[in-house]
Amino acid sequence: MSLQPLDKKLRKQLENTIIKARSVAEAAAKAALERLCVGDTKPGEHLTEDVRQQRNKHRAHGRQLGALIKYPNRHQLEL
């Protein structure tokens, strides 16, 4: 069973779909991190203890990756 390459038109359509999907996924990830107040220096009052622990793990991981750039009261989230 040999696989045939996709037609040029289908390859381009696949490429465009992947680019759009990545944009949607990145926006959703950023929104989730903002809801967790990952970029804020202090946790939000609305966060439960379990969610605060999750937030702290995300912040620690971001620091390991160098993704958090320090500002006086807020970190810049870079995806």
VOMIKE-243792 format. One record per residue (C-alpha): x, y negated, z negated. Coordinates in steps of 0.001 Angstrom, whole numbers, padded with zeros to 6 digits, always signed. Example, Ala and Ser with C-alpha at 12.3 -4.5 7.8 and 13.67 -1.06 7.14 Angstrom:
<recs>
+012300+004500-007800;+013670+001060-007140;
</recs>
This chain:
<recs>
+000000+000000+000000;+001725-003170+001133;+000543-006612+000168;+000157-009168+002891;+001108-012804+002239;-001712-015266+001904;-002629-017415+004837;-001095-020914+004657;-004516-022500+004086;-005261-020127+001188;-001818-020699-000354;-002427-024449-000334;-005896-023957-001839;-004401-021749-004578;-001683-024311-005267;-004225-027136-005618;-006411-025024-007906;-003445-024223-010152;-002445-027888-010341;-005996-028881-011345;-006211-026057-013895;-002939-027121-015469;-004167-030708-015799;-007360-029524-017480;-005431-027205-019829;-002967-029943-020811;-005793-032399-021514;-007584-029794-023664;-004396-028993-025587;-003728-032674-026230;-007311-033212-027408;-007028-030245-029786;-003769-031578-031252;-005313-035021-031672;-008318-033498-033507;-005836-031815-035847;-004106-035198-036370;-000784-033615-035397;+000578-036959-034214;-000469-038809-037372;+001961-039101-040241;-000819-038209-042718;-003463-035505-042297;-007023-036637-041662;-009443-036632-044558;-011787-034376-042582;-009296-031486-042428;-009757-028456-044657;-006767-026890-046399;-006546-024099-043812;-006599-026591-040946;-003982-028733-042719;-001684-025717-042893;-002252-025108-039180;-001497-028797-038532;+001739-028538-040493;+002806-025506-038447;+002159-027425-035213;+004132-030412-036506;+007066-028202-037541;+007066-026458-034174;+006937-029824-032412;+009939-031039-034402;+011865-027871-033464;+011113-028535-029798;+011938-032212-030110;+008426-033064-028916;+007659-035543-031701;+009189-038960-031308;+009018-040923-034541;+007155-044211-034759;+006407-046090-037986;+002898-044662-038503;+002411-042236-035673;+004252-039635-033618;+003961-039630-029850;+002653-036320-028576;+004350-035176-025402;+003121-032090-023606;
</recs>
